Amino acid sequence: MAKQQHPRTPPDVVDGWRVRALRGDRLGELSDRQREWVWRSLLKGVRRAETMALGGLSDDQYERGVARVRRWYAERIKAFKAQRAKVDAVVVVRPVKPLPKRKRRGIWFFGQGG
């Protein structure tokens, strides 16, 4: 089994990040990977009860926060795809060596010659 590249973040720390995201913090100090992990876990409803209890959030506050995170995530995906489209728009065309011309070999008596 492969060894982890980075240490695992404790669940209570990630719950704190989820609460901050639900309250409107974009989590700018986190890496892109960590931020996406938090946002996707909120969109999937991972540890919803624990997050609501930690932040003291009502169902309405939670839903508004998730809608905000969904909008942030959609903006992030849209920007990423636009960036990829710029990179993918450049097409490298490699020259192809032309085929050699067929050489006639003179008269061939058995059918059509080559």
Contacts in CASP RR format, 6 or more apart in sequence:
PFRMAT RR
TARGET T0000
AUTHOR 0000-0000-0000
METHOD contacts of the structure
MODEL  1
MAKQQHPRTPPDVVDGWRVRALRGDRLGELSDRQREWVWRSLLKGVRRAE
TMALGGLSDDQYERGVARVRRWYAERIKAFKAQRAKVDAVVVVRPVKPLP
KRKRRGIWFFGQGG
9 34 0 8 1.000
11 47 0 8 1.000
11 50 0 8 1.000
12 54 0 8 1.000
14 37 0 8 1.000
14 38 0 8 1.000
14 41 0 8 1.000
14 47 0 8 1.000
15 47 0 8 1.000
15 50 0 8 1.000
15 51 0 8 1.000
15 54 0 8 1.000
16 51 0 8 1.000
16 54 0 8 1.000
16 55 0 8 1.000
17 27 0 8 1.000
17 30 0 8 1.000
17 34 0 8 1.000
17 38 0 8 1.000
18 38 0 8 1.000
18 41 0 8 1.000
18 42 0 8 1.000
18 47 0 8 1.000
18 51 0 8 1.000
19 51 0 8 1.000
19 54 0 8 1.000
19 55 0 8 1.000
19 57 0 8 1.000
20 27 0 8 1.000
21 27 0 8 1.000
21 38 0 8 1.000
21 39 0 8 1.000
21 42 0 8 1.000
21 65 0 8 1.000
21 69 0 8 1.000
22 42 0 8 1.000
22 51 0 8 1.000
22 55 0 8 1.000
22 57 0 8 1.000
22 61 0 8 1.000
22 62 0 8 1.000
22 65 0 8 1.000
22 66 0 8 1.000
22 68 0 8 1.000
22 69 0 8 1.000
23 65 0 8 1.000
24 65 0 8 1.000
24 68 0 8 1.000
26 35 0 8 1.000
26 72 0 8 1.000
27 34 0 8 1.000
27 35 0 8 1.000
27 38 0 8 1.000
28 35 0 8 1.000
30 38 0 8 1.000
36 73 0 8 1.000
36 76 0 8 1.000
39 69 0 8 1.000
39 72 0 8 1.000
39 73 0 8 1.000
39 76 0 8 1.000
40 73 0 8 1.000
41 47 0 8 1.000
42 51 0 8 1.000
42 65 0 8 1.000
42 66 0 8 1.000
42 69 0 8 1.000
43 66 0 8 1.000
43 69 0 8 1.000
43 70 0 8 1.000
43 73 0 8 1.000
45 66 0 8 1.000
48 62 0 8 1.000
51 57 0 8 1.000
51 62 0 8 1.000
52 58 0 8 1.000
52 59 0 8 1.000
52 62 0 8 1.000
102 114 0 8 1.000
104 114 0 8 1.000
105 113 0 8 1.000
105 114 0 8 1.000
108 114 0 8 1.000
END
